[in-house]
Amino acid sequence: MFNNQHISEEFSNTESIVVYQGDCLRLLSTIPDESLQLIVTSPPYNIGKEYEKRLKLEKYIEQQAAVIGECVRSLSPRGSICWQVGNYVDNGSIIPLDTVLYPIFTKLGLKMRNRIIWHFEHGLHCSRRFSGRYETIIWFTKSDNYVFNLDPVRVPQKYPGKKYFKGPNAGKHSCNPLGKNPGDLWVIPNVKSNHVEKTDHPCQFPVELIERLVLSMTNEGDWVFDPFLGTGTSIIAAIRHNRRGIGAEVVPRYVRLAKERIEQQIAGTLKTRPMNRPVYDPILAGNSLTVAPWTKKENSEQLF
């Protein structure tokens, strides 16, 4: 759809890829009202990562509200906002950030369509509470007339041979041949040390997570915007499916990484985990590490 793709540093409706180095509010100030179809991001969680300054929770919420307000102004009437967050931790006590950000969106007139749970298996191990193994994506729309394309993101049926057992369709297959609705619990591996997409960003999210949002909430040619771009995942997911991508990032190192990864995507050389690939099962794969050494039983038939 887009010929001779290149990365621009300033917003223009004639561009298809924009990577802005600087504060997202400055970039947003250059974007006209109701121009963006999907705004998707994983903002800083205010937990003291290298790319953020830890703030009082009230100040953090105030800063998020300023960005969200500008995002809503820039959002198309048929558009969606997906805010992917985890927990703020205060002296061992957790505060789910989606619960404190929810009122900001609703006061701006947005309606929540789903609270999507993203489940993964790897992360920090806790000793005084259960280890966190999920984050949430809160999805809001600006109106009731919003874009939602289910067919491109359907997943395989668990029982594709299932049939109606009574009624006028008795004996006919009851499943949609294109697959089933993926639901609001998504099991997608997070990007850790052995993940094919891993860079030196500490909280990188996988391309396939954003692909599902891009395919279901936008059409070809639409703008996808990420105010906290990181290493460019949202733009990669957008341009992979003939959408336009734009994002802002304040850390120069991550801007360079984002541009490198986007260039690789344009060239067709970027390595990513394929969308809808089954999650690796070490037991089915016969991985020897799944056998605990302290439970091994000696083979009674073994000869010494």
Phi, psi and omega in degrees: 000319182251119180268149177052053180296137175216165182263118176267158179254357180226149180288137170203142180291351177272352181267167175238343179222126179227124173239111184256125176268107181151187183292135183296332179295326177292318177295316180300327181295343180262357183261125181296160177303143171055040182261339190254136181272320180226128172246117184225133183199163169236095185287166174305142183267003180062043179243011173090023176294165187297336183267007181220157174254122183296131184238163167300143185304321181297319179292321178300314180298321178299317179294318178298321181298323179295317180291316181298320179301316179290326177296317180297319177301322185275353187277137176298150176303334179259013187270173181229151171240128176238113183251110184261117186222166176241228183241144168270131183249126182232104181052044177085352178261132182263147175233111179297118186294332179295331181287328180274339178271337182309313181299331180298314181294316184291326177294337178271006174091007180277156179243133178281132179257326178206151166246097186274130177265120175261112182257138177217166188259344188243148180166190180293143179264127180264153178244344182241007172200170179291139182297135180288125181227028175205158168226172183238149173242113178264121186252122180238151173237158183275337180212179176277348180258074186247157178285128173209112180249103184281321187304319182293346184242014176297152180242162183302142177292145176285323179231075184295341180270005182296140181233157172294137182257353177205174179085186185294340181257014182307132180092345178272153178294135185263351184269148174290124183297341179278350182117182184251162173300130183291351179074189184250017172237108186252121178261101182224126181302139175275165187274100177244190194303327182261009180281139184299337183265000189298130170242195179269011174284131186285341184226051182281136176256154188286148181301319185297332177297316181282329178303318181298322179289318180298313183293325184273336189244003178222167171243165181303139180091348181287157175273134172243124186240136176234110182287344178232077198292329183062235183261021168091011185303317183295321178291320178301313179297324181292305186289336176298333183242032173063034170254171176258140185237141180216142179199161179237143179211135184268339184271116184304322181298320180287328175299316179298317179298317180300314181296319178298315182292321178295319177298321177295321177297316179299320181281349181081020183249358182289129179269125178222161175283125184300141177298136178071011173293135179301146178293136182301129177249106185296331180289313178297330180280353179075025180295124184294339182289349179279352179262115182290128182298333182277358178245001179295137177254139179292141177286113185293342181269356183291137181262137179250000000 
